[in-house]
Amino acid sequence: MDTLNTGTPPKTWLVESILVTLFCCLPAGIVGIINASKVESLYHQGDIEGANRASAEAGKWTRIGLIAGIVVGVLYAIYMFVIVGSSGLFNS
């Protein structure tokens, strides 16, 4: 294994995973963070293929968490709209 890789490591997705964990979907974000934290260490150990796999997994779970957060947010907004609409709060 070559431990002196001079190229650029794959995208880590760490910042995105942290943001998804905080604002969208905790479980998917945590999986994204775990995979994101492996990318650079695998790359610097010379495991380029492993770093690419970890990057792909981190990206996948980050996107899953973002989509899940958006879906839940939209469903919540619809639910609240229906509840407020049926409560007669805005009826005259």
C-alpha positions as CSV (number, residue, x, y, z in Angstrom):
1,M,0.0,0.0,0.0
2,D,1.2,3.5,-0.9
3,T,0.7,5.7,2.2
4,L,1.9,8.9,0.4
5,N,-1.1,9.7,-1.8
6,T,-0.5,13.0,-3.4
7,G,-3.8,13.3,-5.1
8,T,-7.0,14.7,-3.7
9,P,-9.1,12.4,-1.5
10,P,-12.7,11.7,-2.4
11,K,-15.4,14.1,-1.1
12,T,-16.0,13.3,2.6
13,W,-19.6,14.6,2.9
14,L,-18.8,15.4,6.6
15,V,-20.3,18.9,6.7
16,E,-23.4,17.9,4.8
17,S,-23.9,14.8,7.0
18,I,-23.6,17.0,10.1
19,L,-26.2,19.4,8.8
20,V,-28.6,16.6,7.8
21,T,-28.2,15.1,11.3
22,L,-29.0,18.5,13.0
23,F,-31.8,19.6,10.7
24,C,-33.4,16.7,8.9
25,C,-33.0,13.1,9.9
26,L,-30.9,12.0,12.8
27,P,-30.4,8.2,12.0
28,A,-29.4,8.7,8.3
29,G,-27.2,11.6,9.3
30,I,-25.3,9.6,11.8
31,V,-24.7,6.8,9.3
32,G,-23.4,9.5,6.9
33,I,-21.1,10.9,9.6
34,I,-19.7,7.5,10.3
35,N,-18.9,6.9,6.7
36,A,-17.6,10.4,6.1
37,S,-15.2,10.1,8.9
38,K,-13.6,7.0,7.3
39,V,-12.9,8.6,3.9
40,E,-9.7,10.6,4.6
41,S,-8.1,7.9,6.9
42,L,-8.7,5.2,4.3
43,Y,-7.3,7.4,1.6
44,H,-4.2,8.2,3.5
45,Q,-3.7,4.5,4.4
46,G,-3.6,3.9,0.6
47,D,-7.0,2.2,0.4
48,I,-8.3,4.4,-2.5
49,E,-11.1,2.0,-3.3
50,G,-12.2,1.8,0.3
51,A,-12.2,5.6,0.5
52,N,-14.3,5.9,-2.6
53,R,-16.8,3.3,-1.2
54,A,-17.0,5.2,2.1
55,S,-17.5,8.5,0.2
56,A,-20.3,7.0,-1.9
57,E,-22.0,5.6,1.2
58,A,-21.7,8.9,3.1
59,G,-23.2,10.7,0.1
60,K,-26.0,8.1,-0.2
61,W,-27.0,8.4,3.5
62,T,-26.7,12.2,3.4
63,R,-29.1,12.3,0.5
64,I,-31.5,9.8,2.0
65,G,-31.6,11.9,5.2
66,L,-32.2,15.1,3.3
67,I,-35.0,13.6,1.3
68,A,-36.6,12.0,4.4
69,G,-36.4,15.4,6.2
70,I,-38.0,17.2,3.3
71,V,-40.8,14.6,3.0
72,V,-41.5,14.6,6.8
73,G,-41.5,18.4,6.7
74,V,-44.0,18.6,3.8
75,L,-46.2,16.0,5.4
76,Y,-46.2,17.9,8.7
77,A,-47.1,21.1,6.9
78,I,-50.0,19.4,5.2
79,Y,-51.1,17.9,8.4
80,M,-51.0,21.2,10.2
81,F,-52.8,22.9,7.4
82,V,-55.6,20.4,7.6
83,I,-55.8,20.6,11.4
84,V,-55.9,24.5,11.4
85,G,-58.3,24.5,8.4
86,S,-60.7,22.1,10.1
87,S,-60.6,23.9,13.5
88,G,-62.6,26.8,12.2
89,L,-60.0,29.2,13.4
90,F,-60.2,31.3,10.3
91,N,-63.9,31.0,9.6
92,S,-66.0,34.1,10.2
